[in-house]
Amino acid sequence: MQEFTNKYVIGFAVAICVGCSLLIAGTALSLKEVQERNAEVDMKLNVLRAAGLVESGKSLSQEDVLTSFTEQITAKVVDISTGEILEGEEVASLSTAALTADIYKLKAEPNKRPIYLVGPENDRTTIIPVAGKGLWGTIYGFLALAPDFKTVRNVTFRAPKETPGLGAEMEKPFYLELFPGKILLDKAGAPAFQVARGPATPMSCTQVPGVEHCVDGMSGATLTGNGISEMITRALGGPESELYAEKYGEAKGGYGAYFAKNRQGGS
């Protein structure tokens, strides 16, 4: 049996590690465009689902998703600190954190967020990204609102790190169907939404004026439900929402300024 010196063994191990690292890095770089395209298609598919243009669970080809999005969705950039649409700004120029409203990663452009518009002007659906803290990681979604900006028309969620059968149930059609028609503001116009602990009843929806502001909780997933409550409350608040700060801590702000400028049908 041939014997090798320690120098040879160490050198061989280093060469293998360097070679594998270069191979992995090269593979990642070569697939970067594919990964970015897949992320873009997934995001646009979820916007289409929130708009009610694609049934939940139905899959489309990448080309169909991109074509449907271009033909039916109007994408704009909003400065959430002022509520103004930034004409000339392209949604595609925003960071991934801004596109997903991931407040835990927003640094360079905290005030720039996308909105997606669909339908005729007198009955337009406005779709915004929402993100919050689940049990094991960030949970994401898109919230579709009626022109009054307080009535839910649809919602989609993604829970990549939540527990299957528990928090991950938020992605299922049976749970998403609980949201349409819910009212997200109280009579004073302040955010009012809660995921209950258990079925939504007057006894369990104690943080909001009534069950019309409340949805059922998921069994064994209280923290995930709290994350949904928090991210929707934040998304509807203004740049310095006192309600959000009182309930959750530092106010990150939401689309409240934009909603105030563009609301139809009163508060």
C-alpha positions in Angstrom: 0.0 0.0 0.0 1.4 3.4 -1.0 1.9 5.8 1.8 1.4 9.6 1.4 3.1 12.3 3.4 1.0 14.7 5.5 2.0 17.5 3.0 0.5 15.5 0.1 -2.7 14.7 2.0 -3.3 18.3 3.0 -2.5 19.6 -0.4 -4.9 17.0 -2.0 -7.7 18.0 0.4 -7.1 21.7 -0.3 -7.2 21.1 -4.1 -10.5 19.1 -3.8 -12.1 21.9 -1.7 -11.0 24.6 -4.1 -12.1 22.6 -7.1 -15.5 21.9 -5.6 -15.9 25.6 -4.5 -15.1 26.8 -8.0 -17.6 24.2 -9.5 -20.4 25.3 -7.2 -19.7 29.0 -7.7 -19.6 28.5 -11.5 -22.9 26.6 -11.4 -24.6 29.3 -9.3 -23.4 32.0 -11.7 -24.5 30.1 -14.8 -28.0 29.6 -13.3 -28.4 33.2 -11.9 -30.5 34.4 -14.9 -32.7 31.3 -14.6 -33.2 31.8 -10.9 -34.0 35.5 -11.3 -36.5 34.7 -14.1 -38.1 32.0 -11.9 -38.4 34.5 -9.0 -40.0 37.1 -11.3 -42.5 34.6 -12.7 -43.4 33.3 -9.3 -44.0 36.9 -8.0 -46.1 37.8 -11.1 -48.1 34.6 -10.8 -49.0 35.4 -7.2 -50.1 38.9 -8.2 -52.3 37.4 -10.9 -53.8 35.0 -8.3 -54.4 37.9 -5.9 -56.1 39.7 -8.7 -58.4 36.7 -9.2 -57.1 36.2 -12.8 -55.6 32.8 -12.0 -57.2 30.2 -9.8 -55.4 29.2 -6.7 -53.4 26.0 -7.3 -53.6 26.4 -11.1 -50.2 26.5 -12.9 -49.3 28.4 -16.1 -46.3 28.3 -18.3 -43.8 31.1 -17.8 -44.7 32.7 -21.1 -48.4 32.7 -20.2 -47.7 34.3 -16.8 -45.6 37.0 -18.2 -48.0 37.7 -21.0 -51.1 37.8 -18.7 -49.3 40.1 -16.3 -48.2 42.5 -19.0 -51.7 42.6 -20.6 -53.8 42.8 -17.4 -51.7 44.4 -14.6 -50.5 47.9 -14.3 -47.5 48.1 -12.0 -46.5 51.4 -10.3 -43.9 52.6 -7.7 -45.2 54.5 -4.7 -43.3 56.5 -2.1 -45.1 55.3 1.0 -43.9 58.3 3.0 -45.9 60.7 0.9 -48.4 58.5 -0.9 -47.3 59.8 -4.3 -46.9 57.6 -7.3 -43.3 58.0 -8.7 -43.9 58.4 -12.4 -40.9 57.3 -14.4 -39.8 54.8 -11.8 -39.9 51.2 -12.9 -41.1 48.4 -10.5 -38.3 46.2 -12.0 -35.7 48.6 -10.6 -36.7 47.9 -7.0 -34.8 45.5 -4.8 -36.2 42.1 -3.9 -36.8 43.3 -0.4 -38.9 46.3 -1.6 -40.8 44.1 -4.1 -41.7 41.7 -1.3 -42.2 44.3 1.4 -39.6 42.4 3.5 -39.1 45.0 6.3 -36.3 43.0 7.8 -34.1 43.5 4.8 -35.2 47.0 3.6 -32.3 49.5 3.9 -31.5 51.4 0.8 -35.0 52.2 -0.4 -37.4 51.8 2.6 -40.0 54.3 1.1 -40.3 52.8 -2.4 -42.8 50.0 -2.8 -44.8 48.5 -5.7 -48.5 48.6 -6.2 -50.4 46.5 -8.8 -53.6 47.8 -10.4 -56.2 45.7 -12.2 -59.7 46.4 -13.5 -61.6 49.5 -14.6 -60.9 52.8 -12.8 -64.3 52.9 -11.2 -63.9 49.4 -9.7 -60.2 49.0 -9.6 -58.4 46.3 -7.4 -55.2 47.4 -5.8 -52.7 44.8 -4.9 -49.8 45.3 -2.4 -47.1 43.0 -1.1 -47.1 42.1 2.6 -44.5 40.4 4.7 -44.1 39.6 8.3 -42.5 37.3 10.9 -43.8 33.7 11.1 -42.6 31.1 13.6 -39.5 30.0 11.6 -38.9 32.8 9.1 -40.5 35.5 7.0 -43.9 34.9 5.6 -45.0 36.7 2.4 -48.1 37.5 0.5 -50.1 39.8 -1.7 -53.2 41.6 -0.5 -55.9 42.7 -3.0 -58.2 45.5 -1.9 -61.3 47.1 -3.2 -61.3 50.9 -4.1 -62.2 51.8 -0.5 -58.8 50.2 0.5 -60.4 48.5 3.5 -62.3 45.6 2.0 -60.4 42.5 1.1 -61.0 41.1 -2.4 -58.4 38.3 -2.3 -55.1 37.3 -0.7 -52.2 35.0 -1.4 -49.6 33.7 1.1 -46.2 32.0 0.9 -44.8 30.4 4.0 -41.5 28.8 2.8 -40.3 28.0 6.3 -43.5 27.3 8.3 -44.4 23.9 9.6 -46.4 21.7 7.1 -49.8 21.0 8.5 -49.6 23.9 10.9 -48.5 27.4 9.9 -48.0 26.3 6.3 -51.8 25.9 6.1 -51.9 29.6 5.4 -51.1 28.8 1.8 -54.0 26.5 1.3 -57.2 27.5 -0.7 -59.5 26.7 2.2 -57.7 29.2 4.4 -57.3 31.9 1.8 -61.1 31.7 1.2 -61.7 33.2 4.7 -60.3 36.6 3.7 -62.4 38.0 0.9 -65.0 40.4 2.2 -63.2 41.1 5.5 -63.0 44.7 6.6 -59.5 45.9 7.6 -60.3 49.4 9.0 -62.5 50.4 11.8 -65.0 53.3 11.7 -62.3 55.8 12.5 -60.2 54.6 9.6 -57.5 52.9 11.7 -56.2 49.4 10.8 -58.3 46.7 12.5 -57.6 43.1 11.7 -56.9 40.0 13.7 -56.3 36.3 13.2 -58.2 34.7 16.1 -57.0 31.9 18.3 -59.4 29.3 17.0 -62.7 30.1 15.2 -63.4 33.7 14.7 -66.2 34.6 17.2 -67.1 37.6 19.2 -65.4 35.9 22.2 -62.1 35.3 20.3 -61.9 38.5 18.2 -61.3 40.7 21.2 -58.7 43.0 19.5 -61.1 44.3 16.8 -64.6 45.8 16.7 -66.2 42.6 15.3 -65.9 39.3 13.5 -66.0 41.1 10.1 -62.5 42.2 10.9 -61.3 38.8 12.0 -60.5 35.4 10.5 -60.1 31.9 12.0 -56.8 30.9 13.4 -54.8 27.9 12.4 -54.6 25.0 14.9 -51.2 24.9 16.5 -49.9 28.0 14.6 -50.6 30.9 16.9 -47.3 32.7 16.2 -47.9 32.4 12.4 -51.4 33.8 12.9 -49.9 36.7 14.9 -47.5 37.3 12.0 -50.4 37.6 9.5 -52.2 40.1 11.8 -49.0 42.1 12.2 -48.1 42.3 8.5 -51.6 43.3 7.4 -51.9 45.9 10.2 -48.5 47.4 9.1 -49.4 47.4 5.4 -52.5 49.5 6.0 -50.9 52.0 8.4 -49.3 55.3 7.6 -45.6 56.2 7.7 -45.8 56.8 11.4 -48.7 54.7 12.5 -49.3 55.2 16.3 -51.5 52.1 16.4 -48.9 49.9 14.9 -46.2 51.3 17.2 -48.5 50.7 20.2 -49.3 47.1 19.3 -46.0 45.9 17.8 -43.2 48.3 18.6 -41.3 50.4 16.0 -43.6 51.7 13.3 -42.2 50.8 9.9 -45.1 52.4 8.0 -47.3 51.0 5.2 -49.4 52.2 2.3 -51.7 54.4 4.4 -50.6 57.7 2.9 -51.3 56.4 -0.6 -54.7 55.0 0.4 -55.7 58.3 2.0 -55.0 60.1 -1.3 -56.8 57.7 -3.5 -59.6 56.1 -1.5 -63.0 55.8 -3.1 -66.3 55.2 -1.4 -65.4 57.1 1.8 -63.4 55.9 4.8 
